[in-house]
Amino acid sequence: MTQHIGIKDKQLISLEGKVLQDEIEGLIIHRTPPIEDERGEVVEVYRPSWNISSEPMVYAYAATIRPQVIKGWIVHKLQDDRIFVNRGVQLWAFFDNRENSPTYKNFMKITVSERNRSLIIIPKGVYHAVKNIGIDEAQFINFPTMPYNRASPDKYRLPVKNDLIPFDFTKDGQ
């Protein structure tokens, strides 16, 4: 009689506690834990002393995502995005499409929520998309390195399912 065991999980975290996955050159994830007391909490959104972006603050906007909705894939040619995940459970995915990058064609994903808020620096040339995998509306704040140009947006889109990026939110994205 054959015993069915199933498929063994692959190692996801190193012995030192680091998440094991391909990385993307220039993509920075800076965790920003809340400071709590009996009145509530405060969380830092951005601080120049973190030395994670040399570009000045020139523009900011907040965006929401309804439950189970996907925003993306988008890429910028001129600007970096500086995304602060503020509320909800969000699955962010990244694909490096910069031919001169040492991490060209690498794919990466992270899950972020208000329990592990993060400032994510996304370099130009890196495709990104986000899915709200929670049950409530999610929110992020973006501090891009350039103000939005209404006449000529620096935003290029791909469909959620495409032949370039090896990720399917409907299968791999919870």
N, C-alpha and C positions, 0 to 999 in steps of 0.2 A: 504494500500500500504506500503510495507516494504522499508525503505530507507537504501541503502548500504553506509556505512561509510568507510569501509576498516579496516585494521589492525593497531592498535595504536602502534607507536614506543615505544620501551622500553627506559628507562633512560640510557644514555651513559656517562654522565658527572655528577659528584657530585655537590652539591651547592658551594663547594670550588673550582671547576674547574678541579678536578682530573678525569682522564678517568677511568670509572668503567669497569673493566674486571679482570678475574683471573690473578694473577701474577705468576712469576716463580722465585723461590729462586735463587739468584745469578745473574740473568739476569738484567743488568744495562743499562739504556738508558740515556745517558748524552747529552743534547741538546747543540749545539755549534753554536750560532748565528753569522752571518757574521758582520764584522765591515766595514761599507761602507763610502766612501767619493767620491769626484768628479772623482777620478782616477780609481775607481773600488772597490774591496772588498778583505778582508783578513779574513780567518776563521781558528781558532785554531783546529788542528786535535787531538792532544794529549798533555797533560801536567801532569807531575807526581804529582803536587800539587792538582790535582782533587781527589787524593786518591781513585781511582776506580779500580786500578789493582796494586798489589804489585810485579808482575812479571816484569823483565827487558825487554826492547825492544831487540829482537834477530833476527827478520826477518820481512820483509814487502813485500807485493805485491799489485798491482792494478788489478782489474778485471772489465770487461764490460759485460753488459747484453743487448742484442738486444730487441727492443720493443715486448712486449707480451710474452717473453720467461721466463720460470721458471727454476731456478737452485736449486737443492735440491731434496729430503730431504737428509741431511747429518748429521752425528754425529761424535764426536771425543771421544776417550777413554782417551787420555793423555794430550791434549792441550785445552786451552780456545781460542776462537776467539775474536779478538778485531776489530770490523768492523766499519770503518768510511764511512758513506754514503756521497758521494761527489757530484754526479750529477744524474739528472733524478728523476722520481717518482717511488719509490720502495715499494712494499708491502712485509714486512718481517713477517714470521710466525715461531712460536717456540712451541715445545712440550717437556715437561719435562718427560724423561723416566728414571730418577734416582730413583730406588726403595727406597732408604734411604732419599729422599728429602721430606720436608714437603709440597712441591707443586707437588708431583708425579702425573702424568697424567694431569696436568694443560696445557691448550693451551692458547696461546696469539698471537696477531698480531698487527702490527703497520704499518702505512704508513709514509714514510720519503722522503723528497726531498731536493733540494738545498734551499728551503724556510725554512726548519727546520732541517738542517743538524744535525747528531747525531753520537756519538761514542757509539756502542752497544757492551757490554761485554757479550759473550755467553759462559757459563760454559760447560766444558766437560760433556757429558751425555745428553745434551739438543739438540734434533733434531732441525734443522733450514733449511728454504728454503726461496727463494726470487723470486718475480715476478716483472719484469719491467712493470708497468701499465701505463707508459707514451707513448708518440709517438716518442721520441728520444732515442738514446742509453743512458743507465744509467751506472754509475761507482761507485764502492766502493773500499776502500783500507782496507786490512787486516793486522793487526800486531799480528799474533798468538803468543802464549807464547812459541812455539817451532818452530825451522826452519823446513821447509818441508823436509821430509825424502823420497827421490826419490826411494830408494830401498824398503822401507816398509812404505807407507803413513799411517798416523793416520786418515783415512777417511773411514767411513762406510756409505753406501748409501741404501736408500729405494726408490722405485718408487714414483712418484708424487702422484699417487692414490694407497693407501695401506690400510690394515686393522688395523694398529696400531694408526695412527694419524687421529683424527676426523675433517678433513678439506679437502675441495675439491677446489683447485684453480680455476677450470673451473666453479664452481657454486658460491662459496663464495668469490672468489678472484678477482672480478671485471672483 
